Amino acid sequence: MLLHRLRAPAVLLALALTALPAVAQTPMEDPLDARDARRVDRMEKVVRELRDIVFKAQRTGAPVVVQPADTDARMAELGARISDLEQSLTRINGSLETTGHELELAKRENEALKVQVKDLTDRLAVAEKAVAPPEPPEPPAEEPARAATPQEAFTAARQLMLSGDYAAAEQAFAAYVQDYPEGPRIAEARYWWGKTLTVRNAHAQAATAYIGAIRGWPQTSWAPDAVVELARSLVALKKPTDACQALAELPKRYPKAPTTVTNRAAATRTQAKCAA
């Protein structure tokens, strides 16, 4: 802002300014173009304002404040607004960057949660299987009628096995072993009993039955197969060392064992990883 204090010489300036309108109104030979006309109008407006300022200073003797042009004020205002807009854009860009970073973090957390949910789902499925109620046991087969003699009991049990009714045959041979522990065919009954137990993967009971069948190494047609079946049951029970010991006795006790039996013995020896 420019401050002007006007003194006595201002009177001379006022007289000069009062003469300017007369000169400006003197007709000229060539007309002014529109731009020059606007420029003259602005000059006349400025002169009138200066004259008013001078007369006011003469009357009051107070200092006069000359205000800046309206255009400069507006330019300053527009500059301030532009500066505010730039600051606002800077804040918005910062907010967008922060939001993008937060979205990326949220995406990663979401993927991690998906993995955790899947893991928990798998664990829950395993737990549900572990606590699932066991299947109800099969109803026991009807106990066959007791035979009058040991031979009749053995024949009846053998017929049940030949017909494919292994459950009934298992009970029949178990009954023979219990009822006739000194019967003439007790060893063979134990052998066939072990066969029925092997069918339903009762390997521990089957091994016990086979051991009772080959006690004393009987010289019968079924004895070599009983040795192999004993070894197979021991392998199933995770006892390969005992299985290898039983197989080692096979060629000693039964050197004339059938080829089918020796082939099965070789396969079982490989399964048990017996030493050569």
C-alpha positions as CSV (number, residue, x, y, z in Angstrom):
1,M,0.0,0.0,0.0
2,L,1.3,3.4,-0.9
3,L,0.7,6.4,1.4
4,H,0.7,9.9,0.1
5,R,0.7,13.0,2.2
6,L,-0.3,15.9,0.0
7,R,1.0,19.5,0.8
8,A,0.5,23.0,-0.9
9,P,2.1,21.9,-4.3
10,A,-0.9,19.6,-4.7
11,V,-2.9,22.7,-5.8
12,L,-0.8,23.1,-8.9
13,L,-1.3,19.4,-9.6
14,A,-5.1,19.8,-9.3
15,L,-5.1,22.7,-11.7
16,A,-3.1,20.6,-14.2
17,L,-5.5,17.7,-13.8
18,T,-8.6,19.8,-14.3
19,A,-7.2,20.9,-17.7
20,L,-6.8,17.3,-18.9
21,P,-10.4,16.5,-19.6
22,A,-10.7,19.5,-21.9
23,V,-7.7,18.3,-23.9
24,A,-9.0,14.8,-24.0
25,Q,-12.4,16.1,-25.4
26,T,-10.7,18.0,-28.2
27,P,-11.8,16.4,-31.5
28,M,-9.1,14.6,-33.4
29,E,-8.7,14.2,-37.1
30,D,-8.4,10.4,-37.0
31,P,-10.9,8.3,-34.9
32,L,-9.4,6.0,-32.3
33,D,-9.8,2.3,-32.6
34,A,-11.7,0.3,-30.0
35,R,-8.5,-0.6,-28.0
36,D,-7.2,2.9,-27.9
37,A,-10.7,4.1,-26.9
38,R,-10.8,1.7,-23.9
39,R,-7.3,2.8,-23.0
40,V,-8.4,6.5,-23.0
41,D,-11.4,5.7,-20.9
42,R,-9.3,4.0,-18.3
43,M,-6.9,7.0,-18.2
44,E,-9.8,9.4,-17.8
45,K,-11.1,7.2,-14.9
46,V,-7.7,7.3,-13.3
47,V,-7.5,11.1,-13.7
48,R,-10.9,11.5,-12.1
49,E,-10.0,9.3,-9.2
50,L,-6.7,11.3,-8.7
51,R,-8.6,14.6,-8.8
52,D,-11.0,13.4,-6.2
53,I,-8.1,12.3,-4.0
54,V,-6.4,15.7,-4.4
55,F,-9.6,17.6,-3.6
56,K,-10.3,15.4,-0.6
57,A,-6.7,16.0,0.7
58,Q,-7.2,19.8,0.3
59,R,-10.4,19.7,2.3
60,T,-9.4,17.4,5.1
61,G,-5.6,17.6,5.2
62,A,-5.6,13.9,6.1
63,P,-3.3,11.3,4.5
64,V,-4.8,9.5,1.5
65,V,-4.5,5.7,1.1
66,V,-4.2,4.6,-2.5
67,Q,-5.7,1.1,-2.9
68,P,-4.1,-1.4,-5.3
69,A,-5.7,-2.0,-8.6
70,D,-8.6,-4.5,-8.7
71,T,-6.8,-6.7,-11.1
72,D,-3.9,-7.2,-8.8
73,A,-6.1,-8.1,-5.9
74,R,-8.0,-10.7,-8.0
75,M,-4.7,-12.1,-9.2
76,A,-3.5,-12.4,-5.7
77,E,-6.8,-14.1,-4.6
78,L,-6.6,-16.5,-7.5
79,G,-3.0,-17.3,-6.6
80,A,-4.0,-18.1,-3.1
81,R,-6.8,-20.3,-4.3
82,I,-4.5,-22.2,-6.6
83,S,-2.0,-22.7,-3.8
84,D,-4.9,-24.0,-1.6
85,L,-5.9,-26.4,-4.5
86,E,-2.4,-27.6,-4.8
87,Q,-2.2,-28.3,-1.1
88,S,-5.5,-30.1,-1.3
89,L,-4.3,-32.2,-4.2
90,T,-1.2,-33.1,-2.3
91,R,-3.2,-34.2,0.7
92,I,-5.6,-36.2,-1.6
93,N,-2.6,-38.0,-3.3
94,G,-1.2,-38.8,0.1
95,S,-4.5,-40.2,1.2
96,L,-4.8,-42.3,-1.9
97,E,-1.3,-43.7,-1.4
98,T,-2.2,-44.6,2.2
99,T,-5.5,-46.2,1.1
100,G,-3.7,-48.2,-1.6
101,H,-1.2,-49.5,1.0
102,E,-4.0,-50.4,3.4
103,L,-5.9,-52.2,0.7
104,E,-2.7,-54.2,-0.2
105,L,-2.3,-55.1,3.5
106,A,-5.9,-56.1,3.7
107,K,-5.6,-58.3,0.6
108,R,-2.6,-60.1,2.1
109,E,-4.4,-60.6,5.5
110,N,-7.4,-62.0,3.6
111,E,-5.2,-64.5,1.8
112,A,-3.6,-65.5,5.1
113,L,-7.0,-65.9,6.6
114,K,-8.1,-68.2,3.8
115,V,-5.1,-70.4,4.4
116,Q,-5.9,-70.5,8.1
117,V,-9.5,-71.3,7.5
118,K,-8.6,-74.2,5.1
119,D,-6.1,-75.5,7.7
120,L,-8.7,-75.4,10.4
121,T,-11.3,-77.0,8.1
122,D,-8.9,-79.9,7.4
123,R,-8.1,-80.3,11.1
124,L,-11.8,-80.3,11.9
125,A,-12.5,-83.0,9.3
126,V,-9.7,-85.1,10.8
127,A,-11.0,-84.6,14.3
128,E,-14.6,-85.5,13.3
129,K,-13.3,-88.7,11.8
130,A,-11.4,-89.5,15.0
131,V,-14.4,-89.0,17.2
132,A,-16.9,-90.6,14.8
133,P,-18.9,-93.4,16.5
134,P,-17.6,-96.9,15.6
135,E,-19.7,-99.0,13.3
136,P,-22.0,-101.4,15.1
137,P,-20.5,-104.9,15.2
138,E,-22.0,-107.4,12.9
139,P,-24.5,-109.7,14.6
140,P,-23.0,-113.0,15.5
141,A,-23.7,-115.9,13.2
142,E,-25.9,-118.6,14.5
143,E,-23.9,-121.2,16.3
144,P,-24.0,-124.5,14.3
145,A,-25.4,-127.5,16.0
146,R,-22.9,-129.5,17.9
147,A,-21.9,-132.9,16.3
148,A,-22.1,-136.1,18.2
149,T,-18.4,-137.1,17.6
150,P,-15.1,-135.3,17.0
151,Q,-15.0,-136.5,13.4
152,E,-18.5,-135.3,12.7
153,A,-17.6,-131.9,14.2
154,F,-14.5,-131.6,12.1
155,T,-16.4,-132.6,8.9
156,A,-19.2,-130.1,9.5
157,A,-16.7,-127.3,10.1
158,R,-14.8,-128.2,6.9
159,Q,-18.0,-128.3,4.9
160,L,-18.8,-124.7,6.1
161,M,-15.4,-123.5,4.9
162,L,-15.7,-125.2,1.6
163,S,-19.1,-123.5,1.0
164,G,-17.5,-120.1,1.6
165,D,-19.2,-119.4,5.0
166,Y,-16.0,-118.4,6.7
167,A,-17.7,-116.8,9.7
168,A,-19.6,-120.0,10.6
169,A,-16.5,-122.1,9.8
170,E,-14.5,-120.0,12.2
171,Q,-16.9,-120.7,15.0
172,A,-17.1,-124.4,14.2
173,F,-13.3,-124.9,14.2
174,A,-13.0,-122.8,17.4
175,A,-15.7,-125.0,19.0
176,Y,-13.8,-128.1,17.9
177,V,-10.5,-126.8,19.4
178,Q,-12.4,-126.0,22.7
179,D,-14.5,-129.2,22.9
180,Y,-11.9,-131.7,21.6
181,P,-8.4,-130.5,22.7
182,E,-7.2,-134.1,22.5
183,G,-9.1,-134.9,19.3
184,P,-7.4,-136.9,16.5
185,R,-7.5,-133.9,14.1
186,I,-6.8,-131.1,16.6
187,A,-3.7,-129.8,14.8
188,E,-5.4,-129.7,11.4
189,A,-8.4,-128.0,13.0
190,R,-6.1,-125.3,14.4
191,Y,-4.7,-124.9,10.8
192,W,-8.1,-124.3,9.2
193,W,-9.2,-122.2,12.1
194,G,-6.1,-120.0,11.4
195,K,-7.2,-119.8,7.8
196,T,-10.6,-118.4,8.7
197,L,-9.0,-115.9,11.1
198,T,-6.6,-114.7,8.3
199,V,-9.6,-114.0,6.0
200,R,-10.9,-111.3,8.4
201,N,-7.3,-110.1,9.2
202,A,-7.3,-111.3,12.8
203,H,-3.5,-111.8,12.5
204,A,-2.7,-112.2,16.2
205,Q,-5.3,-114.9,16.7
206,A,-4.3,-116.5,13.4
207,A,-0.6,-116.6,14.4
208,T,-1.6,-118.4,17.7
209,A,-3.7,-120.9,15.7
210,Y,-0.8,-121.7,13.2
211,I,1.7,-122.1,16.1
212,G,-0.6,-124.7,17.7
213,A,-1.0,-126.4,14.3
214,I,2.7,-126.9,13.6
215,R,3.8,-127.7,17.1
216,G,5.9,-130.8,16.8
217,W,6.4,-130.2,13.0
218,P,3.8,-132.7,11.9
219,Q,4.5,-134.5,8.6
220,T,1.2,-133.7,6.8
221,S,0.3,-132.1,3.5
222,W,-1.0,-128.9,5.1
223,A,2.0,-128.3,7.5
224,P,4.3,-126.5,5.0
225,D,1.5,-124.0,4.1
226,A,0.8,-123.5,7.9
227,V,4.5,-122.4,8.3
228,V,4.1,-119.9,5.4
229,E,0.8,-118.6,6.8
230,L,2.4,-118.1,10.2
231,A,5.2,-116.1,8.7
232,R,2.7,-113.9,6.8
233,S,0.8,-113.3,10.0
234,L,4.0,-112.3,11.8
235,V,4.9,-109.8,9.0
236,A,1.4,-108.3,9.3
237,L,2.0,-108.0,13.0
238,K,5.3,-106.0,12.3
239,K,7.5,-108.9,13.5
240,P,9.7,-109.6,10.5
241,T,12.5,-111.2,12.5
242,D,10.2,-113.9,13.9
243,A,8.8,-114.4,10.4
244,C,12.3,-114.9,9.0
245,Q,13.0,-117.5,11.7
246,A,9.8,-119.5,10.7
247,L,10.7,-119.3,7.0
248,A,14.2,-120.6,7.7
249,E,12.7,-123.8,9.2
250,L,10.6,-124.5,6.1
251,P,13.3,-126.1,3.9
252,K,14.7,-128.0,6.9
253,R,11.4,-129.4,8.1
254,Y,9.7,-129.8,4.8
255,P,12.2,-130.1,2.0
256,K,9.6,-131.6,-0.4
257,A,7.1,-128.7,0.0
258,P,5.0,-128.0,-3.1
259,T,6.2,-125.3,-5.5
260,T,3.2,-123.1,-4.8
261,V,4.2,-123.1,-1.1
262,T,7.9,-122.4,-1.7
263,N,7.0,-119.6,-4.1
264,R,4.8,-117.9,-1.5
265,A,7.5,-118.4,1.1
266,A,10.0,-116.6,-1.2
267,A,7.6,-113.7,-1.6
268,T,7.1,-113.5,2.1
269,R,10.8,-113.6,2.7
270,T,11.3,-110.6,0.4
271,Q,8.5,-108.8,2.2
272,A,10.1,-109.4,5.6
273,K,13.5,-108.4,4.2
274,C,15.1,-111.6,5.4
275,A,18.9,-112.0,5.0
276,A,19.9,-114.2,2.1
